[in-house]
Amino acid sequence: MTLERLEALYREHFDYVFSSARRLGVRREEVDDIVQETFLRIHRLAGGEEPENMRAWIFAVLLRVVQHYHRAQRRRSSEAGERLEALEAPSNDPESRAQSNEDVRMLEAILDKLDPSKRAVLVLADLEEKTILEIAQILGLNANTAASRLRAARDELAEAIARYQARDQWRLR
């Protein structure tokens, strides 16, 4: 792959790689390094022929970089409960912004506890709106395995949200 082609891919897919890295649980202060490593691997892995679905291939490369990142994080730190910064809501209403920030923190905390393989399938299905067949191809899985992981991830997500809501209802009494 030429440097010109890499630059074009970078310009075209930077936002996608950045937001996908965040969705896969990379901390805000580390996401730039993950994006850079992803594009370096793309440059190293790209042969003369480009993949049929470039965006899916880029996600697969990113996923492996993020998996390596998470393994390294676990090795370096025994504190697995580290949370991402809350994203600011666009609302100017302080109460709405506070609720939105709390919802984001809750969702990030839940996603952080999901098995990385389930989280990847959930992100691809619900945030990237990929089909099960596309997800299976991107992750190198059997379609039934991808569907099973998605069902399990959605079930775990629903149960965790219900627990958070029950806890909050009890606290507000």
C-alpha positions in Angstrom: 0.0 0.0 0.0 1.4 3.4 -0.9 1.6 6.2 1.5 -0.8 8.2 -0.6 -3.4 5.4 -0.3 -2.8 5.1 3.4 -3.3 8.9 3.8 -6.6 8.7 1.8 -7.8 5.8 4.0 -6.8 7.7 7.1 -8.8 10.8 6.0 -11.8 8.7 5.0 -12.0 6.4 8.0 -10.4 8.3 10.9 -13.7 9.3 12.5 -15.1 5.8 12.2 -12.0 4.2 13.7 -11.9 6.8 16.5 -15.6 6.4 17.5 -15.4 2.6 17.1 -12.4 2.4 19.5 -14.3 4.4 22.1 -17.3 2.1 21.7 -15.1 -0.9 22.2 -14.0 0.5 25.6 -10.7 2.4 24.9 -10.2 5.2 27.4 -10.3 8.7 25.9 -6.7 9.4 26.7 -5.6 6.2 24.9 -7.7 6.3 21.8 -5.3 8.4 19.7 -2.6 5.7 20.2 -5.1 2.9 19.3 -6.1 4.8 16.1 -2.5 5.3 15.2 -1.6 1.6 15.8 -4.7 0.6 13.8 -3.6 2.5 10.7 0.0 1.3 11.1 -1.3 -2.3 11.1 -3.5 -1.5 8.1 -0.4 -0.3 6.3 1.6 -3.4 7.2 -1.2 -5.9 6.4 -2.5 -4.3 3.2 -1.3 -6.2 0.1 -1.8 -5.2 -3.5 -5.5 -6.1 -3.5 -7.9 -4.2 -1.4 -10.6 -6.0 0.6 -14.1 -6.1 -0.8 -15.6 -4.3 2.2 -12.9 -1.9 3.4 -14.8 -0.6 6.4 -15.4 -4.1 7.7 -11.8 -5.0 7.3 -10.7 -1.9 9.1 -13.0 -2.8 12.0 -11.5 -6.3 12.2 -8.0 -4.8 12.3 -9.2 -2.3 15.0 -10.8 -5.0 17.0 -7.6 -6.9 17.2 -5.6 -3.8 18.2 -8.3 -3.1 20.9 -8.1 -6.7 22.2 -4.4 -6.4 22.5 -4.9 -3.1 24.3 -7.3 -4.7 26.8 -5.0 -7.6 27.5 -2.1 -5.1 28.1 -4.4 -3.1 30.4 -5.3 -6.1 32.5 -1.6 -7.0 32.8 -0.6 -3.5 33.9 -3.4 -2.8 36.3 -5.2 -4.9 38.8 -7.9 -2.3 39.0 -10.3 -3.5 36.3 -13.1 -1.1 37.3 -11.6 2.0 35.7 -14.4 4.0 34.1 -14.4 6.2 31.0 -15.1 9.9 31.3 -18.8 10.8 30.8 -19.6 12.3 27.4 -21.3 15.7 27.6 -24.8 15.9 26.4 -25.6 18.7 24.0 -28.4 20.0 26.2 -27.9 23.2 28.1 -30.3 22.1 30.8 -28.2 21.1 33.8 -30.7 18.4 35.0 -30.9 16.8 31.5 -27.2 16.9 31.1 -26.6 15.3 34.5 -29.1 12.5 33.7 -27.6 12.0 30.3 -24.1 11.8 31.8 -25.3 9.3 34.4 -26.9 7.2 31.7 -23.7 7.2 29.7 -21.7 6.3 32.7 -24.1 3.4 33.5 -24.0 2.1 30.0 -20.2 2.3 29.9 -19.9 0.5 33.2 -22.2 -2.2 31.9 -20.3 -2.6 28.6 -17.0 -2.7 30.5 -18.2 -5.8 32.3 -19.3 -7.6 29.1 -16.9 -10.2 27.7 -14.9 -8.5 24.9 -16.2 -11.0 22.3 -19.8 -10.2 23.2 -19.1 -6.5 23.4 -17.7 -6.5 19.8 -20.7 -8.3 18.5 -23.1 -5.9 20.3 -21.2 -2.9 19.0 -21.2 -4.1 15.4 -24.9 -5.1 15.6 -26.5 -2.2 17.5 -24.2 0.7 16.9 -22.7 -0.2 13.5 -26.0 -1.8 12.3 -24.3 -4.8 10.7 -26.1 -8.0 9.9 -25.2 -11.3 11.6 -23.6 -12.5 8.5 -21.5 -9.3 8.2 -20.5 -9.6 11.9 -19.5 -13.2 11.5 -17.4 -12.4 8.5 -15.7 -9.4 10.2 -14.9 -11.4 13.4 -14.2 -14.7 11.6 -17.0 -16.5 13.4 -19.7 -18.9 12.4 -23.0 -17.0 11.9 -24.7 -19.1 14.6 -21.9 -18.3 17.1 -22.2 -14.6 16.2 -26.0 -14.7 16.7 -25.6 -16.6 20.0 -23.1 -14.0 21.3 -25.4 -11.2 20.3 -28.4 -12.7 22.1 -26.2 -13.3 25.2 -24.8 -9.8 25.1 -28.3 -8.3 24.7 -29.6 -10.4 27.6 -26.7 -9.4 29.9 -27.2 -5.8 28.9 -31.0 -5.9 29.7 -30.4 -7.6 33.0 -27.7 -5.1 34.0 -29.9 -2.1 33.1 -32.7 -3.6 35.1 -30.4 -4.0 38.1 -29.3 -0.4 37.8 -32.8 0.9 37.5 -34.0 -1.2 40.5 -31.1 0.2 42.5 -31.9 3.7 41.5 -35.6 3.2 42.3 -34.7 1.9 45.8 -32.4 4.9 46.3 -35.1 7.4 45.3 -37.7 6.2 47.8 
